[in-house]
Amino acid sequence: MSPSTVIVILLLGVLLFGGRLPEIARDIGKGFLEFQHGMNEWSREAKKTVFDENSSSSSGSAKPAEDSIPTTKADVQETSAPKFEPPPEE
């Protein structure tokens, strides 16, 4: 928006609303904050629902059994990948 457009909009706001302009701006700000709060609440609920579904669909419980947690380096299996060998040059 150009500066002249902003000035015209502000003048129209002052003419139409006069002394109530700060009150209206405050109400708009409160409404925006309530909207953001509602969206954050909805997002938290959605994440919680997805997390709960994922944890219940895995091996029955969200907490692993104490026996399955490796305690020493000997308990941890080393994983290995095949060694990369570049193709032979012709």
C-alpha positions in Angstrom: 0.0 0.0 0.0 1.2 3.5 -0.7 1.5 6.0 2.1 -1.3 8.1 0.7 -3.7 5.1 0.8 -2.8 4.5 4.4 -3.4 8.2 5.3 -6.8 8.1 3.6 -7.8 4.9 5.4 -6.7 6.4 8.8 -8.7 9.6 8.1 -11.8 7.6 7.2 -11.4 5.6 10.4 -11.1 8.8 12.5 -14.2 10.3 10.8 -16.3 7.2 11.1 -15.3 6.0 14.6 -14.0 9.2 16.2 -13.2 8.7 19.9 -14.1 5.0 19.8 -11.1 4.2 17.5 -8.8 3.1 20.4 -11.5 0.9 21.9 -12.2 -0.7 18.5 -8.5 -1.3 17.9 -8.2 -2.9 21.4 -11.2 -5.1 20.6 -9.7 -6.2 17.3 -6.4 -6.9 19.1 -8.1 -9.0 21.8 -10.0 -10.9 19.1 -6.8 -11.6 17.2 -5.1 -12.9 20.4 -8.1 -15.2 21.2 -7.9 -16.5 17.7 -4.2 -17.3 18.1 -4.8 -18.9 21.4 -7.6 -21.1 19.9 -5.3 -22.1 17.0 -2.5 -23.0 19.4 -4.9 -25.0 21.6 -6.2 -26.9 18.5 -2.6 -27.6 17.3 -1.6 -29.0 20.8 -4.7 -31.2 20.8 -4.0 -32.5 17.3 -0.4 -33.3 18.1 -1.5 -35.0 21.3 -4.0 -37.1 19.4 -1.4 -38.1 16.8 1.1 -38.9 19.5 -1.4 -41.0 21.4 -2.4 -42.9 18.3 1.2 -43.6 17.4 2.2 -44.8 20.9 -0.9 -47.1 21.2 -0.4 -48.6 17.8 3.2 -49.6 18.5 4.1 -52.6 20.6 1.2 -52.2 23.0 2.7 -49.7 25.5 4.5 -46.4 25.1 7.1 -47.4 27.7 9.7 -50.0 26.7 10.4 -52.8 29.1 13.4 -52.4 31.4 14.9 -55.7 30.0 15.1 -54.4 26.5 17.2 -51.4 27.3 20.9 -52.1 26.7 23.0 -51.3 29.8 26.5 -52.1 28.6 28.4 -51.7 25.4 28.4 -55.5 25.0 24.6 -55.5 24.9 24.5 -53.1 22.0 24.7 -54.7 18.6 26.9 -53.1 16.1 25.2 -52.4 12.8 27.3 -52.5 9.6 26.6 -51.4 6.1 28.2 -52.9 3.0 31.4 -51.2 2.0 31.1 -48.9 -0.9 33.2 -49.9 -3.9 33.3 -47.6 -6.9 32.6 -49.3 -10.3 35.7 -50.5 -12.1 37.0 -48.1 -14.7 37.1 -49.2 -18.3 
